[in-house]
Amino acid sequence: MPELSRQRRYLVLAICCLSLFIVGLDSTIVNVALPDIGRTFRAPVSGLQWTIDAYTLVLAALLMLSGSTADRLGRRRVFQIGLTLFTIGSLLCSMAPGLGWLVAFRMLQAVGGSMLNPVAMSIITNTFTRPAERARAIGVWGGVFGLSMAMGPVIGGALVDSVGWRGVFWVNIPVGIAAILLTALFVPESKAARARRFDPIGQILIIAMLGSLTFGIIEGPAYGWGSARILAFFAVTVIAVIAFLRYEPRRADPLIDIRFFRSLPFSGATLTAVSAMSALGGFLFLITLYLQDVRGYRPLIAGLFLLPMAAAMAVSAPLAGRMLARSGARAPLLIAGAGITAGGILLTQLTNSSAPAYLVLAFFVFGIGMGFVNAPITNSAVSGMPRSQAGVASGIASTSRQVGSSLGVAVMGSVLAANLQRLDDGRVRGRDAAGMVDSRRRRSRGHRPRADHD
């Protein structure tokens, strides 16, 4: 990539952040629309889980492929293709006639989205070559990412209240078109001197691994955890993991270089990303259902309750970037862990009558932790790899986030579904027991069942 002026570099950063904003927004904006989608299509909890996870799973499965493809074919070209697919997918989601169609169009959205995050990060990494300046740029990137994910429920709530759930997809269309035009005008083309070759077997194993694991977790409550179908999907997950670990080290250009995970900072950043995003994905899935179905708030009010978290994430992420540039990743990661843990503890104490001030406090503390986590894990992932493989590096960082988000929605949704099933079973048993008691009372008083009179 040619050397750019400072003004041009930050213009490129703004364009990349614009694409990140709509992808991050779409990861969470649909959450606040889930109750309305469920009522429209009469969808069970598992159907709502697939509405979210169909998007994040495809993102997770294709991010690394998209990153390496951009290194090979041209980052700006792949970036524009991704923006186009994402915009078309958003339009189709807004017109979906049924839940199955909505899930399918969400997957098309994700195909385009997979070409945005890692490619944009690759462009940023190759635009900002000085370490301190790159750390600050990544801090801005992390702030936009956190803000988009946190603002999703707020914007979504306003749209659902005003025009219905289909409106949450309309917002992507003008932003996507603007990003396509700005990219063509201001983002220079760049490629890696030597890009990795396509790894079809590794890609298939990744898809099998993530898809079978998520299906097993989401559908476990419905089919039964010990059913042959669910056990078969978990078996596919294990087989795919083993095959991937045996196959990838033998390739000259593996989809994921297993040797990267020998680095403790890199492995730690990946595990942190999975854990943190699992917490955020599960939180957003459950809290919107809690605020609307348990507390009875309108979608807009439910979204406004999450504004403190959005503000905390927006302020914390740039601070994390500055701390990262001055002293490294340790301090922001410690703050992130403390914030997420404290927020999680507060959230476990929620009831159907918790004070609004308590909700605001819990969301704010949780948001501080999430705001501090993105910049250090991204910087740790890309700093230890050559710039020529920036697409692969950022792909691994983004993939770990999406895997975590998918697992968070799958696990938390399945816990919710299992508990709802248990409550339904308890009500049925309660009605049966009440009927038996009533029958015995009538017999003891000399009454016989109606069938005896017949």
N, C-alpha and C positions, 0 to 999 in steps of 0.2 A: 504494500500500500504506500503511495507517495506521502511525503511529509506534508502535513496540513498546518495551516495557521491555527492559533489558539481559538479564535472565533469559530473557524470551520470545525475544529475538533469537537467543541461543545455543541455545535449545531448537529453534528452526527450523533452525539450522545443523546440529544433531545429527541431526535427521530427514532433512535433505537428504544428509548424509554417509552415513546408513544406506543410502539408495537407491544412492548412488555406490559404496558398498562392495560390494554384491551385483553391480552391473554390472561393476566392475573385477575382482572375484573371478571372475566368469564368463568374463572375457576370458582368464584364465590357468589357472583350476582344471582346465579340460579338457585342458590340455597334458600333465599328468602321467598322465592316463588314456588318452592316445593309443595307447601300445603295447597296452594291454588292449582298446581299441576295435578296433584293427587286427587283433588275433587273433580277436576275436569275429566280425567281419564279413569277415575275410580281405581287408582293404583295402590298396591300394597306398599309396605315399607321397602321391600326388596326392589320394587319398580323405581322408587325414588332414589335408592342407592345406585341403581344402574344409570339413572339420569346424570348423576355426578361422576361415577366411576368410569363410564364409557368414555368420557372426555379425558380424565386424568390417566387412565390406563393406556390409551392410544398415545398420548403424549409421552408417557414413560417409556413405552416400547420403541418409539421412533426417534426420540431425541438424539441419540448417539448416531444413528444412521443419517439423520438430517445434518448434524454437525460435520461429519466426515464428508458427506456429499457436497456441502457448501465449500469446504476446503478444496475439493477437487474441481467442481464446476464453476465456482465463483460465488462469493458470499452475497453480493448484492442481488444476483440473479435468483438464487434460491430464496432469499429474503422476500423478494417481490412475489414469487410464486406462492410462498406461504401466506403472505397477506391476502392474495387473491382468493385462495382456497378458504381461508378463514372467513373472509367477508361473505363469500357465496354460502358457506355452511351456516353462517348466522342468519342469512335471509331464509334459507330452507327451514331452519329450526323454528323461526317465527311463524311458518305456515304449516307445521307438522299436524297431520290429521289424527294421529294416535300416538300412544306412548312408544310403541316400537319404532315408528318413524322418527320420533324425537330422539331416541337413543341412537339411531343410525346416523341422523344428521349431526348429532353431537360428535360422533366419531369422525365425520368428514371435517368438522371444525377443528378437531384435534390434529388431524393430518396436517392441516395448514399451520396450526399453532406450534407443532413440533419443529417447523422450519423457522420459527421466529426467535424463541428464547436463546438457544445455543448459538445461532448464527449472529444475532445481535450482540451477544457477549463476545463472540469471536471478532466482530467488527470493532467493538470497543477496545478489546485487548490489543489489537493491531493498530488502533488509532492512538491510544495513550501508551507510549512505550516507556516513559519514565516511571519507576515503581511508585513513588509518592503520588504523582498525578493520577496514575492508574488506580491506586487505592481510593483516592477521593472520588474518582469517577464510579468505581464499584460501589462506594457508599451511596452516591446519588441513585445508582441503579437499584440498590437494595431498598432505598427509601421509596422509590416509585413502585417496586414490587410489593412492599408491605402496604403502601397506601392503596394500591389497586385492590389487593385481596381484602383489605379491611373496609374499603369504600363500597365494595360490591353489594353487600346487604343494604346499605343506605340508599344507593342509587336504585337497586332492585326494588326496595320497598316503595319508593316513590313511583316507579313505573308500574308495579303491580296494582297499587292503589288507584292510579289514574287511568291506565289503558289495559291492564290485565297482564298475565304472565308472559304473553308473547312479546310485550314491549321490552323485556330484558335483553332480547336478542337484537332489537332494532338499533340500540346504541352503538353496536360494533360497526355498523355499515358505513356511516359517514366518517368515523375515525379511521377505519381500514382504507377507505378510498383516499383520504388525505395522506395517510402514511405511504401509500403506493406512489403518489405523485411526488412527495417530498424526497422519497428514497431515490427516485429516478433523477431528480434535479441535483441533489447535494451529496449523496453517499457514493464515494468512489468504489470501483470494482477491485476486488483482491482475491487471490488464491494462495494456497500453500505451495511452496516449492516442490514438495513431494507429499501427496495426500495418500491416506490409507485406502486400500482396495476394499471393495464391497465384500461383506462376509454374510452370505445368505443363510448358512446353517446357524451361525451364531445369532442372527436376527430372529430366525424361527424359534430357536430355543428360548430367547428372551420373551417372545410373545407367548409361548406355551407356558413358561414359568409364571409370568405375571397374571395371565388370563386364568389359568387353572386355579392358582392360589386365591385370587379374588372371587371367582365363581364359588369355590368351596366355602369361603367365609360368608359370602352374602346369602347363598342359598342353603347353608347348613341348617338354620332354624326351620325352614320349610320342609326339607326332605328328611331331616334327622341327621345328627352328626355321625351316627354309626351306619348310615345307609350306604349301600354299595355305590351309588352314584357319587356321593360326596367323597367317600374314601378313594374312589378311582381318580377323582380330580386332584386330591392331595397327593396321590401316588404319582400322577403325571408331573406335579410340581417338583417332587423329590428327584424323579428321573431326569427332568430337564436341568435341574441344578447340577447334578452329578455329571451329566453329559457336557454341560457348558464348561465346567471346571476342568474336565479332561480334554476337551476339544480345543478350547481357546489358546492355551499355552503352546500348542503345536503350530499355530499359524504365524506367518511372518508379520501380518497386519491384522491382529485380532480386533474384534468389535470392542472389547474391553481388555486392555492389557492387565492381566491379573497381577503383574509385578508392581503396578502402581500401588496396590494395597499392602505391599510390604512397608511402605512409608507410613509410620504411625500418625503424623499430622494429616495425611490424605485420608487414611482410613477413619480417623476420628472425625474429620469434617464430613465424610459421607454418612457415617452413623448418626452424627448430630443432625444432619439435614433430614434423614429419614424420621428420626424421633420427633424433631420439632414440627415438621409438617404433618406428621401423623396426629400430633396433638391439635394442630390448627384445623386440619380437615375434619376430624371427629368433633371438635368443638363447634365449628360452624354448622355442621349437619344437624347436630342435636339442639343447639341453642335457638335456631330459627323455629324449629318445631316446638320447643319449650315456650318461647315467647308468644307464638301465635296460637298453638293448640292448647297449651296448659294455662297460660296467663290471659289469653284471649285478646292480645293486642293486634291492631291492624298491621298490615305489612310495613307501612311507612313508620309507624311507632316502633315496631320491632327492629327495623333497620336503624332508627335514630338511637336506640339503646346501645348500638355497637359503635357509635361515633367516638366515645372515649378510647376504645381500642384502636380505631383508625388514627386518632390524634397521637396516641402514644407511639404507634408504629412509625408514623410519619416523622416524629421528632427524634425518636431513638435511632433510626437507621443512619441518618447523616452523622450523628454523634459517634456511632459505631465505626463509620468510615474514617473519621478523624482520629479516633483512638487507634484504629488499625494502622493508619499511616505513621503515627508517632511511636507506638510501643508494641505492635503485633496483635495477634488474635486472642491471646490468653484472656485479657481483661474483658473485652466485649462478650466472649463466650461464657465467662463466669457470670456476668450480669444477666445474660440471656437465660442460662440455666436456672438462676435464682428466681428470675421473674416468672418463667413458665411454671416452675414448681410451686411457687407461692400462689400464682393465679389458679393453678389446678386444684390446690387445697381449698381455696375459697369457693371454687365452683362445685366441689363435692358437697358443700353445705346448703346448696340451693333447695328450696321447697316451693310449693305452689303459692306461697304467701310471702316470700322473701321481699324485704323492703327494696324499692327501686334504687336507693342510694347504695345498698349492698351490691346489687347487680352492676352498677356503674363502677364501683371499686374493683370488683372481681375482673371485669372486662379490661379496665385500665391497667391493672397489674399484669395481666396476661399479655396485653399489647406491648408493654415495655419489654418483656422477655422476647416476644416474637420480633420486635423491631431491631434488637441487637444481634439476632442470630444470622441474618442473611449475608451481610457483608463479609464477616470473617470466614464463613464456610465457602463462599464463592472464591475469595482471594486465596484460601488455602488450596483449593482444587486446581486453580489455573496457574498459580505462581510456580509450582514445582514441575511444570511441563514446558516444552519448547513452544514458542509462539507459533510455529508452523502447524502445530496440532491444537491450536486454541479451540477449534470447533469441537474436537473430541473431548478436551478438558472441560469446557463449559457444558457439553452434553452430559457428561457424567454428573456434574454438579446439579444440573437441572433435572436429570433423571431421578436422582436420589430424592429430590423434593417431591416429584410427582408420585413416586412409589410410596413415599410416606403419606402423602395426602390420600391416595387410593386406599391404603391399608387402614388409615384412620376412619374413613367413611365406612369401609367394609366392616371393620371390627365394631365400631360404636353402633352402627345401624343394626348389626346382627344381635348385639346385646339388647338393644331396644326391642327388636322383633321378638327375641326369645322371651323377654319379660312381658311384652304384650300378650304373647301366646299363653304364658303362664297365668296371667290375669284372666284371660278369656276362659281357660280351663277351670280356674278357680270359681269363676261365676257360674259356669255350667254345673260343676260339682255342688256349688252352694244351692242352686235352684233344685237340683235333684235331691239333695239332702232335705231341703225345706219341703219338697213334695212328699218325701217318705215320712217325715215327721207329721205333716198334716194328715196323711192317710192313716197313720197309726192312731192319731187323736180321734179321728172320726170313727174308727173301728172300736176304740175303747168306749165311745159314747153310744155304741149300738148301731152305727151307720155302716152300710156296706157300699162298696164301689158301685158306680152306675152300671157297670157291666153285669153285676149280679141281678139287678132289677130287670135288665134286658133279658 
